[in-house]
């Protein structure tokens, strides 16, 4: 089935969804969440994010040495928060989790990467393959019109968890101080857990088994 992409903007349901920071277009359907602002942590979230789900066979072409095992460490439970953001300790990965009506969505952007990507889908009008997502039991590559950078800034509402065990403040080059998920620490949102490891970020949905493993060099969709 050909992936579909929604290009809608406006108010109403979409306006209420803008707190969520992610828009996922599932295979054959499109579900609107919202865009994440870039830069200042106080900037309003107004941009729209569009994510297309590639055909399932595209995931089989990717390989990675990323390990899914985690060194035991602090676990931050974000299940009670609508929007949570974090960076990797290097600052090269920025992730955000949203909850809407009990449904959890995860998106991670990799700022500098050397991935070997499948061809850009004809339905993707924006930036292709700069990150991954996990939504409603499926994982995929992102087609997005904005970036998550800035949502991870110290003082941003999405970094409410700063100061808890597992949080580490970093200062990436050219960016405000950010809150990183320390190596070995985990972010848990409902049935999804993301683990920060020295070899990248690993997110898994315990209910569906879907997930992704990402770092600068490689990605794996599960």
WOWO-V520706 format. One record per backbone hydrogen bond with DSSP energy under -0.5 kcal/mol. NH is the residue of the N-H (numbers start at 1). CO is the residue of the C=O. If there is no record, write none. Layout:
BEGIN
NH&CO ; NH&CO
END
This chain:
BEGIN
4&26 ; 14&11 ; 16&12 ; 17&13 ; 18&14 ; 18&15 ; 19&16 ; 20&17 ; 24&31 ; 25&51 ; 26&24 ; 29&26 ; 31&24 ; 34&22 ; 35&47 ; 39&149 ; 40&38 ; 43&40 ; 46&44 ; 53&25 ; 54&52 ; 58&55 ; 59&56 ; 60&57 ; 61&58 ; 62&59 ; 76&186 ; 77&75 ; 78&76 ; 78&188 ; 81&78 ; 84&97 ; 85&158 ; 86&95 ; 87&179 ; 88&93 ; 91&88 ; 94&109 ; 95&86 ; 96&107 ; 97&84 ; 98&105 ; 99&82 ; 100&103 ; 103&100 ; 105&98 ; 106&134 ; 107&96 ; 108&132 ; 109&94 ; 110&130 ; 111&92 ; 111&109 ; 114&216 ; 117&115 ; 124&121 ; 125&123 ; 127&144 ; 129&142 ; 132&108 ; 133&140 ; 134&106 ; 135&138 ; 136&104 ; 138&135 ; 140&133 ; 142&131 ; 144&127 ; 147&36 ; 151&148 ; 153&150 ; 154&177 ; 156&153 ; 159&156 ; 160&157 ; 162&159 ; 164&161 ; 167&164 ; 168&180 ; 170&178 ; 175&172 ; 178&170 ; 179&152 ; 180&168 ; 180&178 ; 181&87 ; 182&166 ; 182&180 ; 184&196 ; 185&182 ; 186&74 ; 187&194 ; 188&76 ; 188&186 ; 189&187 ; 189&192 ; 192&189 ; 193&204 ; 194&187 ; 195&202 ; 196&185 ; 197&195 ; 197&200 ; 200&197 ; 201&214 ; 202&195 ; 203&212 ; 204&193 ; 205&210 ; 206&191 ; 206&204 ; 209&205 ; 212&203 ; 213&220 ; 214&201 ; 215&218 ; 220&213 ; 222&211
END
